[in-house]
Amino acid sequence: MTRAVSQTTAINAALAAADGPLLVIRPTPGWRAIAVGELWRYRELLYFLVWRDIKVRYKQTVIGAAWAILQPVCTMVIFSIFFGAFARIPSDGVPYPVFVYAGLLPWLFFANAVSQGGVSLASQTHLLTKVYFPRLFLPAASMGVGLVDFALAFTVYLGLMLWYGQAPGLEILLVPFLVGLTATTALGVGVLLAALTVAYRDFRIVVPFMVQIWFFLTPVVYPLTIVPESWRWLMALNPMTGIISGFRAALLGQPIDWPALSAAVVVSCGALVVGILYFRRTERFFADVA
């Protein structure tokens, strides 16, 4: 009690001695909603964070942004040899390179965004402890870098489709929605992992391992049709299952699996809400434990 009284007395004395008002900043207890107005005021900062990450990613590299093309192309070639030619995994009646590249496009966007966003706070503690800004911008900036890589890789995929004589139909108009859904999923998972990584550094190791396991649980190199019917409901709980199936259907003119896509929308939105709520709940401790 004596200590509390002395602190109050000190604050009152400082207020009396100051020429202007004294602003005392204290953490807000409990769960906090997203400060949309604050995010809008700092919107230019998000642009500069994205631009910074893009420049850092390709700084002092020989071929620069071409790495965004080489990664999916080389992965596609390796998968086509081992899974397409050797293992003879079915590809829903289309050439296997076209099939697997359509799955790699959203997967690499998602995996890179989650991997970078999950460690974005722990790797930039110097920013957390020196200046205030909306912390959500750090994991969100990885979305911008992923979108640039996705756009470059997508242009190569259009050329690959022409090479194999595959023409997209009107379903391709669904692609922007699927890209937004992929970004929603990655942001939800990324902000949750970012908050967990600040408090528990074990997640630096967990994140890449989790992404690797998630890859095999997602129909990237194999079609969903080879999964038994009794297990498909469990696969649908993975939002990337519906997203990747939707990408393939939109790009290759195949029937869209609306139940799987609807499940992906519900799970993705749920992941975003849970991720942001937990992030906002623990945000006030970031500077203390960073």
Beta strands, then each sheet from edge to edge (+ up, - down):
end
